């Protein structure tokens, strides 16, 4: 079974992910998220938010602009350093990231042969450039942010002043970033537009290793909590030669994708690099006053930066399974119950009013606590299979006996066990199942 192809097919078929601009032939490496995908992505973000912002009383939320002053990117080093080595095929002019090529070979049909006829590598800046104002001219250049982190650093003193917090503390942001990747691909793993979940945690320099180790463990544990198999996760420390220009050290949390290990999240010790750089460039005071010794300091920063859309893909891959049931293949997404885009499906056996009326009544008192769906089309077996494919943990079946005994059947996605319960007890039974 080719899990990659099967998951991509399922994601498109069931409304998780669509090719962007599809009615115009699509746009390479650009994707829209359908109804189920939007719900799943939101649930992932909510679980991240809960683990980072809600759980810690010293971490503050922020939402920063996609377009910042160009001076931000000059100071941060992105205009100088944020680049990949690019080579170009001398036959067809297709461009590649040199460090991603296993063999020196062009993969276009007319050039698919071993051939070292490539241009010399040159650095290609990954930031999207545009212009501010009505005239496209020099001096009006601005950039779409390649990371959300810089918006946090340039608001460091604003957050410090408005919250009156003390070190250690963090600032968290979820938002879109943009990178003009040379060779995007592998579905939604590497795209030019993506979403990040980033935390900048400010601490004393003397404590930076302690907090670095804390966040590495905290973040690795989170991926297991949301349902990813521990055997498919690993930590990889960056070698000195691959460290980003701002990093003192970095450890990646990687997931075992079908093509091999790939980054889910990087935890970096950025030291004082960013605040130092912005203070020097802007002339603004970005120090922290340490009341214990009456001294102004530049705090160190530990940055856990995860990819929301990469996590989305890893979750789909990890949850996808096929199993034989009564001689037929059942496809099921064994998602964490809290991540499932539809948490409870309500399935009346008939479209006729008496059963649909009961479905509406059950939905009315579940909808405030769960993401629900009423499904009345096709046979009950096909409806079960559809709900299995989209990862719905529980289905409530309303049959004609329900009119007499006021009872319904709750079906478990993973075990396929069915339990007959009173309609009046449905809410309490589901609460117990979600808390078990």
Phi, psi and omega in degrees: 000127176271095186300321180303305182297320181295319181290319177299317179297314179297317181301320180285316183298318187264005173085028172276310185222136175238151170293133179289148180056035188297327181289349175251021178094358178085164177234123188305131176060034176229131188225148171252152179254124182283189183305311181289321180296320179297318178294316180297314181298320179294321180294322176298313180299320180295321179291324175295313181301317180297320183284335184259304187273309184293319184290332185245127181276003178242023176238129189245142180276154176208156178222107190253162186291145176290323179256120177243171175303141178301335179296333177300314185282335173291312182294321185286345180094359183292326179292334180264321194251342189275081186211162175235151177286125183247135171235156184232133177293128181286350179270309187243356178070015174290141185255146181223152167282119186300320185284356178258359184271118177290316175238155175278086185209137176270135186261008175288148185306319183284346182241011189286079178204157178290119186203123182269021182274078178236157177292165172294144180296141175224151183282133182240117181288135189271001183274141174281127180256138173217189183231142179262132177098179188281345185243130178274095182212162181299136183104342179257010182290137171223170185228143169287136187297136175271352178201157179273349188300317186296328175298331177286315183298318183285351174254009182307308183290329178296315179293318180300316182291317187281334180261339183056037182277170179239152173292139004274146175205165182229161174232128187242146181212138168243130180184174183277144173229163187222128177223127183279070184301140178288315183231074175290162178164192183057051178059234185267012180291313181234105181231168182274341176233125185207172181244139180245152172239105189236142174233131170250115185251117186264129184213170174291145180302326181293341183253005190297322180292322178300314181287327176300310180297321179300311185287330174300312180293316181301316183286321178298317179298325182299320181295327175289321180298322182277002169112004179278134181300128181301330180292342180262012179238147174207163173256139176225120179278136179288138171287158184304322185288345181255000179296140173296160186299338183265350194263136170276326175199153179215138171235127178267143164265120184245150176245145180275088177287167180303332181265358180134187182287136179218152186290131168262318185205143174246133174251116185241143166267103183270000179056221180256011189307307190290313180294321176302312184296316182287328177292318179293319184285318186270337184080002179275151179277110179247032179271167175242134181271115179273105185292337182295324180233015178053049184227140173274133181227160167260116181288156171278159182233128170254128187238105165274116183236109183250156177263118179295314183288328175293320177296319176306312182292318179298321179296317178298314180298317185287329183275342187288131176209156174233138180214153181270130179228115180052043177081001179242153179272125177254124174263131183217139171262108182271067182284152166308135185304325184280344177270337186306129181297321171247120184265330178220123174256135182249119192236093172287137183295338182228153176280356183292152191304318185301318181285321179295326178296318177296319178301316179297321180294315178297318180298323184296329179259359174260335192295337180283341182249340185224157169277116188242163176210134172260121184239119184242001187262148179070177181292161182296326178297317180292325178292321175300316181296321178296315180294326175299317183295330181262002172087020181291119185294323186223136173244136176252115181259129179251118181247182183290334175295335181300333179292332183266312188261358180055041177232154178227170180250128175257124181253133179271129182300313189283319183263342186064013175292147180238138183230128179272124182223157177291143179304322181293342182259358187304312183299316181291320179296317179296321179300317178296320181293321180287335181267354183279000000 
